[in-house]
Amino acid sequence: MNWRIGELIYWRIRELVNCKKSLKVISFDVDGTLVDLEYNDLIWFKEIPELVAKKKKISFEKSLKFVHEEYTKLGEHNLNWYDINYWISYFHIEISPNKIFEKYETQVQIYPEVIPLLEELKKNFILIVITAMPREFLVPKMKKLEKYFKFSFSALSDFKELKNSEIYSKISKALNVYPEQILHIGDHWEFDYLAAQKAGMNAIYLDRSNTKKGNFVVNNLTEIKRVIRDKYNN
């Protein structure tokens, strides 16, 4: 009898371990991962400096230098750094953020390997997006991609925080899956790779500049299929 109980316990533990190892969800960052940075750059380093130049009656070059310095002073670890409403108010610009978003919507560029990859992955996995950017930045970028994703999460809009391990943990709980059943892919070493890994998720660092090496690094999203096949037998 005791042997049977012990065998049952062993079987339950083995099943739990196998369950936690099975990959169910693949999560993607957006900027620099699914879409290039051109859209963001046009807003932050063209439109905003142009509006500031007009407001202050200075050259674009002087305005760009001034604006860039103000961005740098605040830094990417400050929530306001990502908030276009904050900068519109800070620079005393009179314009609707939506007007800016709409102006450059046609400039959103999806990386060429993205759609073929998503077409393949959606057959076997739940696909989600986890981005640091406010949701208003996410909407124009996802218009051609949203059909592939079951859920999208914005760290700033949904959690009022930057991407961190606690947010990744909350998302895994919201999805009712173990962190080990999620693979997150992104191009930011701290916010995508380290934070997701700390939460217990599988993580892949997308290094399009080809400066890092390792089993956890890919230089192009087409490599994701190989990683999934080799590591998870999917």
Buried (B, 14 or more C-beta within 10 A) or exposed (E): EEEEEEEEEEEEEEEEEEEEBEBBBBBBBBBBBBBBEEBBEBBBBEBBBBBBBEEEEBEEEEBBEBBBEBBEEBEBEEBEBBBBEBBBEBBEBEEEBEEBBEEBEEBBEBBEBBBEBBEEBBEEBBBBBBBBBBBBBBBBBBEEBEEBBEBBBBBBBBBEEBBBBEBBBBBBEEBEBBBBBBBBBBBBEEBBBBBBBBBBBBBBBBBBEEEBEEEBBBBBBBBBBEBBEEBEEB
